[in-house]
Amino acid sequence: MISGSTVTKMKRQQTLINGQFEQQVSVLNRALQYGDGLFETIAVVDGQPLAWDRHIDRLQAGCERLNIECPKPSQLVSESIQLCGQSKLAVLKLIVSRGEGGRGYQPAKSMKPTRIFSLHDWPDYPSDYQKHGIAVSVCKTRLGLNPSLAGLKHLNRLEQVLLSQEVSLAQNPEGLALDIEDRVIEGSKSNIFIVKNGQFLTPSLDIAGVAGVIRGKILDICKASGLLCGVTTLSLQDVLNADEVFLCNSIVGVWPVLQIADAAFKTGPYTQKMQKQLVSESMIVMS
């Protein structure tokens, strides 16, 4: 367990662009022009990026789906160590853009990807969020449906910008995002699981949402441990009727949910067990 009050945090942002210490990219970069790229947000503890293999596997799969040349994993490893090797607790963000090009949607065949690593301070979330849980609002902004992009952590994140503005106005740490057909998909920055009658359930992300690294690990833990788990369609009422609800991502870890609208929940044994398992496998940080 790592306490945010006892670790030495970094004091300033640092950035590597294509292996060089820079902080500027060309205005012709397709990340800027079209959001043409992918990103990963990775927890760093004692100089080591957590869940590195899972992040790189997701990045490679996303590049393949978008027909972007993916940087070599060895190159990414070298650059990540160069940037975060001295950090006790930090957030490492990796962006892979398709690269620089002229005007127009069609990319040139010879285009080389741009690699952007940036290192950031660890967020000061209260430790009570992990230990005792949070209240969650239901956002009015709805997620669009697009199977071609569903699951990807791509750079087109305007829906999440709108969702985060709603969450801020509601003065809650997180909010639920539904799609345009009122199915629960995820949080504004997290994935959601419910527990009902001892079974873990999480929304299908075939038509909307981001397939989070921690979500994937939880599904694997359930399978390996013989825990009942399903990927399915969830309505808001399904969530409100759950025995336990929790949200997860690589930085917040697992946040138990205490309240959604008029529905109240407890931080139950299944949520606590999953938190402990993820910590024991060095997948998340507990503050």
C-alpha positions in Angstrom: 0.0 0.0 0.0 1.3 3.4 -0.9 0.2 6.5 1.0 -0.1 9.7 -1.0 0.8 11.6 2.2 4.2 10.0 2.6 5.6 9.7 -1.0 7.6 12.4 -2.7 5.7 13.6 -5.7 7.1 15.2 -8.8 6.9 19.0 -9.0 6.6 19.8 -12.7 5.4 18.3 -16.0 8.0 16.7 -18.2 7.5 15.8 -21.8 9.2 13.6 -24.5 8.3 14.0 -28.1 9.8 11.3 -30.4 12.4 10.7 -27.7 13.4 14.3 -27.3 12.7 16.6 -24.4 10.3 19.0 -26.1 6.9 20.4 -25.4 5.7 21.5 -28.8 4.3 19.6 -31.8 3.6 20.9 -35.3 0.2 22.5 -36.1 0.0 20.0 -38.9 0.0 17.0 -36.5 -3.1 15.0 -37.0 -3.6 14.7 -33.3 -4.4 18.4 -33.3 -6.1 18.5 -36.7 -8.4 15.5 -36.3 -7.8 13.8 -33.0 -6.2 11.1 -35.1 -4.5 8.9 -32.5 -4.7 7.0 -29.3 -3.5 7.5 -25.7 -2.8 5.6 -22.5 -2.9 7.0 -18.9 -0.6 4.9 -16.7 0.1 4.9 -12.9 3.8 5.1 -12.0 5.1 3.8 -8.7 8.8 3.8 -7.8 9.8 4.5 -11.4 7.7 1.6 -12.7 4.6 2.0 -14.9 1.9 -0.3 -13.5 0.1 -2.7 -15.9 2.5 -1.8 -18.6 1.9 -4.8 -20.8 -1.8 -4.4 -20.7 -1.5 -0.7 -21.7 0.8 -1.5 -24.6 -1.4 -4.4 -25.7 -4.4 -2.1 -25.9 -2.4 0.6 -27.7 -1.2 -2.0 -30.3 -4.8 -3.3 -30.8 -6.0 0.3 -31.2 -3.3 1.2 -33.7 -4.2 -1.9 -35.7 -7.9 -0.9 -35.8 -7.1 2.6 -36.9 -4.4 1.6 -39.3 -1.7 3.6 -37.5 1.9 2.3 -37.4 2.5 1.4 -33.8 5.8 2.3 -32.3 8.0 -0.6 -31.2 7.3 -1.7 -27.6 11.1 -1.6 -26.9 11.2 2.0 -28.0 8.3 2.8 -25.7 9.8 1.0 -22.8 13.1 2.9 -23.2 11.4 6.3 -23.4 9.1 5.6 -20.5 12.0 4.7 -18.3 13.9 7.8 -19.4 11.0 10.0 -18.4 9.6 8.4 -15.2 12.6 6.4 -13.8 13.1 8.7 -10.8 9.4 9.2 -10.0 8.0 7.8 -6.7 4.4 8.4 -7.6 3.2 10.0 -10.8 0.9 9.7 -13.9 2.5 8.9 -17.2 0.5 9.8 -20.3 1.4 8.3 -23.7 -0.1 9.7 -26.9 0.5 8.0 -30.3 -0.6 10.3 -33.2 -0.7 9.2 -36.8 1.8 11.9 -37.4 2.1 15.2 -39.4 0.3 15.7 -42.7 -1.4 18.3 -44.9 -5.0 19.5 -45.0 -7.6 16.8 -45.6 -8.8 13.6 -43.9 -6.9 11.1 -46.0 -3.5 10.4 -44.4 -0.4 9.9 -46.5 0.8 6.3 -46.8 4.4 7.3 -45.8 3.3 9.0 -42.6 5.3 8.2 -39.4 3.6 8.2 -36.0 4.4 10.8 -33.3 5.2 9.6 -29.8 4.4 11.9 -26.9 5.1 11.0 -23.4 4.3 13.4 -20.5 4.7 12.9 -16.8 2.3 14.5 -14.4 1.7 15.0 -10.6 -0.4 12.3 -8.9 -4.0 13.6 -8.4 -4.9 14.5 -4.8 -8.1 12.4 -4.5 -9.2 12.0 -0.9 -8.3 8.5 0.4 -11.9 8.2 1.6 -12.9 7.7 -2.0 -11.2 4.4 -2.1 -11.9 3.3 1.5 -15.5 4.5 2.0 -16.9 5.3 -1.5 -18.3 8.2 -3.4 -21.6 9.7 -4.5 -22.2 9.5 -8.2 -24.5 11.7 -10.4 -26.3 10.6 -13.6 -25.2 12.7 -16.5 -27.6 14.2 -19.0 -25.0 14.1 -21.8 -25.4 10.9 -23.8 -22.7 8.8 -25.6 -23.1 8.3 -29.3 -23.1 4.8 -30.8 -20.2 3.8 -33.1 -19.0 0.2 -33.3 -15.9 1.3 -35.4 -14.5 3.3 -32.5 -16.1 1.6 -29.5 -13.7 0.4 -26.9 -10.8 2.5 -28.2 -9.0 5.1 -26.1 -8.8 7.4 -29.0 -8.1 11.2 -29.0 -11.7 12.2 -29.8 -12.9 12.9 -26.2 -15.4 15.7 -26.5 -18.1 13.6 -25.0 -15.9 13.1 -21.9 -15.2 16.9 -21.8 -19.0 17.5 -21.6 -19.5 14.8 -19.1 -16.7 16.1 -16.8 -18.3 19.5 -16.9 -21.5 18.0 -15.7 -19.8 16.1 -13.0 -18.1 19.2 -11.8 -21.3 21.2 -11.6 -22.9 18.3 -9.7 -20.0 18.5 -7.2 -19.6 14.7 -7.2 -16.3 12.9 -7.9 -17.7 11.0 -10.8 -20.9 10.6 -13.0 -22.6 7.8 -14.9 -22.6 8.0 -18.7 -25.5 6.5 -20.6 -25.8 6.1 -24.4 -28.4 7.6 -26.6 -30.7 4.6 -26.0 -30.3 5.0 -22.2 -28.1 2.0 -21.6 -25.4 2.5 -18.8 -22.0 2.4 -20.5 -19.4 3.8 -18.1 -18.4 6.7 -15.9 -17.1 10.0 -17.3 -13.5 8.7 -16.7 -14.0 5.2 -15.5 -15.6 1.8 -16.1 -18.5 0.5 -14.0 -19.2 -2.9 -12.4 -22.2 -3.9 -10.3 -22.5 -7.0 -8.1 -25.9 -8.7 -8.0 -26.4 -12.0 -6.1 -22.7 -12.6 -6.0 -22.2 -12.0 -9.7 -20.0 -9.2 -11.2 -21.6 -7.5 -14.2 -20.2 -4.8 -16.5 -21.7 -3.1 -19.6 -20.8 -4.3 -23.0 -18.6 -1.8 -24.9 -19.3 -3.1 -28.4 -21.0 0.1 -29.6 -19.8 2.8 -27.2 -17.3 3.4 -24.3 -13.7 2.8 -23.5 -12.4 -0.7 -22.7 -10.3 0.1 -19.6 -7.2 -1.7 -18.6 -8.4 -2.3 -15.0 -11.8 -3.4 -16.3 -10.1 -6.0 -18.4 -8.0 -7.2 -15.5 -11.1 -7.5 -13.3 -12.7 -9.7 -15.9 -9.6 -11.9 -16.0 -9.5 -12.1 -12.2 -13.1 -13.3 -12.1 -12.4 -15.9 -14.7 -9.3 -17.2 -13.0 -10.9 -17.2 -9.5 -14.1 -18.9 -10.6 -16.2 -15.8 -9.7 -19.4 -15.3 -11.6 -19.0 -12.4 -14.1 -20.8 -11.2 -17.2 -20.5 -8.6 -19.9 -24.0 -7.5 -20.7 -26.5 -4.7 -21.3 -27.3 -2.7 -18.1 -30.1 -0.2 -17.6 -30.0 2.5 -15.0 -32.5 0.5 -13.0 -30.3 -2.5 -13.1 -27.5 -0.4 -11.5 -29.9 1.1 -8.9 -31.0 -2.4 -7.9 -27.5 -3.7 -7.5 -26.1 -5.0 -4.2 -22.7 -3.3 -4.8 -21.5 -0.8 -7.4 -17.9 0.3 -8.0 -16.0 2.3 -10.6 -12.5 1.7 -11.8 -9.6 3.0 -13.8 -5.8 2.9 -13.8 -5.4 6.0 -11.7 -8.3 6.0 -9.2 -8.1 2.3 -8.8 -11.5 1.2 -7.4 -14.0 3.6 -6.1 -17.0 2.0 -4.3 -20.2 3.8 -5.0 -22.3 4.9 -2.0 -25.1 6.7 -3.7 -26.7 7.2 -7.1 -29.8 9.4 -7.1 -32.0 8.1 -4.3 -30.3 4.6 -4.2 -27.8 3.9 -1.5 -25.2 1.2 -1.4 -22.6 -0.1 1.0 -18.9 -0.9 0.3 -19.5 -4.6 0.1 -17.2 -7.6 0.4 -16.9 -8.3 -3.3 -15.7 -4.7 -4.0 -13.2 -4.9 -1.1 -12.0 -8.3 -2.3 -11.4 -7.0 -5.8 -9.5 -3.9 -4.5 -7.2 -6.1 -2.4 -6.6 -8.5 -5.4 -5.7 -5.6 -7.7 -3.3 -4.1 -5.2 -1.7 -7.5 -4.5 -1.0 -7.8 -8.3 0.4 -4.3 -8.5 -2.3 -3.1 -10.8 -3.6 -0.2 -8.8 -2.4 2.2 -6.0 -4.2 2.4 -2.7 -3.7 5.7 -0.9 
